[in-house]
Amino acid sequence: MSVEQAEPAESAEDVSRRLHLEPGDAVFVIGGTPEEHQLLEPLPDGAGKVDAAADADAAVLFAAVLEDLEILLDQKLIPLTAARAVWVGYPVDDELTRPAVDAAVRDRGWEPGVETTLSDAWRAVLVVPRSAEDRLSAPGSRPADDADEE
């Protein structure tokens, strides 16, 4: 698969504003390439990238194909529950569509929200956790030990 070169849609300040990135934020970025990560630069004053999802005020998960998205969601959504803003970045092509992103997020007990443009080649959708009760009953969100006890 060939994803077009990531060209900034507008200024980085506009992208940061649309992604609800604020001064001083701890931003978790995973997946994608350095070129996609560059779409978020420069971060607002005092904001910086963090290595742990649980430390994030905001996060962007980049995936170009559904399989990669599902892996990222399975590994990172639960630690991101407390983050103020969690975004899923995906390319504008036929391989990973918005409906596929929405379904993958819902399957994990989260809800997709607004979409924004990161560049001519990339979009991002805001995702938010359902209530704790709904999240625990969603497929794929329960610990494996509990699933065997039914």
TANOR-V747489 format. One record per pair of residues at least 12 apart in sequence whose ideal C-beta (glycine too) atoms are under 10 Angstrom apart, sorted by the first residue. I is the first residue (numbers start at 0). GAP is how many residues later the second one is. Records with the same first field share a line. If there is no record, write none. Layout:
# TANOR-V747489
I = GAP  GAP
This chain:
# TANOR-V747489
0 = 63  64  90  92  93  94  95
1 = 62  89  91  93
2 = 29  30  32  33  61  62  87  88  89  90  92  93  118  119
3 = 87  88  89  115  116  117  118
4 = 30  114  115  116
5 = 26  27  28  29  30  31  32  33  56  83  85  112  113  114  115  116
6 = 28  32  111  112  113  114  115
7 = 30  31  33  109  110  111  112  114
8 = 30  107  108  109  110  111  112  113  114
9 = 107  108  109
10 = 31
11 = 26  27  28  29  30  31  32
12 = 29  30  31
13 = 102  103
14 = 24  25  26  27  45  101  102  103  104  107  109
15 = 24  25  26  27  28  31  42
16 = 27  99
17 = 69  96  97  98  99  100  106  108
18 = 20  21  24  39  40  41  66  67  68  70  97  99  105  107
19 = 37  38  64  65  66  67  96  106
20 = 19  22  23  26  36  37  39  63  64  66
21 = 21  22  23  24  25  35  36  62  63
22 = 20  21  22  23  24
23 = 19  20  21  22  23  24  33
24 = 18  19  21  22  23  24  25  31  32  33  34  58  59  60
25 = 21  22  23  24  25  26  29  30  31  32  33  57
26 = 13  16  17  20  21  22  23  28  29  30  31  32  33  56  58
27 = 21  22  23  24  25  26  27  28  29  30  31  32  33  48  51  52  55  58
28 = 14  20  21  22  27  29  30  31  32  33  58  60
29 = 21  23  26  29  30  31  32  33  42  45  46  50
30 = 29  30  31  32  33  37  38  40  41  45  57  58  59
31 = 28  29  30  31  32  36  40  57  58  59  90
32 = 29  31
34 = 84  86  87
35 = 24  26  27  28  53  55  82  83  85  86
36 = 12  23  25  52
37 = 81
38 = 21  23  50  78  79  80  82  83  85
39 = 18  20  22  47  49  78  84
42 = 15
51 = 27
52 = 19  22  23  24  25  26  27  28  29  30  33
53 = 22  24  25  26  27  28  29
54 = 24  27  28
55 = 20  23  24  26  27  28  29  30
56 = 25  26  27  28
57 = 22  25  26  27  28  29
58 = 17  18  20  21  24  25  26  27  28  29  68
59 = 25  26  27  28  29  58  64
60 = 12  14  15  16  19  25  26  27  28  29  63  66
61 = 25  26  27  28  29  56  60  62
62 = 25  26  27  28  33  38  41
63 = 25  26  27  29  31  32  58
64 = 25  26  28  30  31  35
65 = 24  29  30  31  34  35  37  38
66 = 29
67 = 22  28
68 = 19  20  21  27  31  32  35  36
69 = 30  34  37  38  70
71 = 16  32
72 = 15  28  31  32  34  35  37  54  67  68
73 = 30  33  34  66  67
76 = 28  31  32  33  50  52  58  63  64
77 = 30  31  32  51  57  63  65
79 = 30  47  49
80 = 28  29  47  48  51  54
81 = 47
82 = 45  46
83 = 44
84 = 28  41  42  43
85 = 19  24  27  38  39  40  41  42  43
86 = 26  27  28  29  31  36  37  38  39  40
87 = 13  14  16  17  22  24  27  35  36  37  38  39
88 = 12  27  29  30  33  34  35  36
89 = 25  28  32  33  34  35
90 = 27  28  30  31  32
91 = 25  26  27  28  29  30  31
92 = 28  29
95 = 27
97 = 14  17  25  27
98 = 13
100 = 14  22  23  24  26
101 = 13  23  25
103 = 23  36
104 = 20  22  23  24
105 = 21  24  32  33
106 = 31  32  33  34
107 = 19  21  22  27  30  31  32  33
108 = 20  21  22  23  24  25  26  27  28  29  30  31  32  33
109 = 17  18  19  20  24  25  28  31
110 = 15  16  17  18  19  23
111 = 13  14  15  16
112 = 12  13  14  15
113 = 12
128 = 12
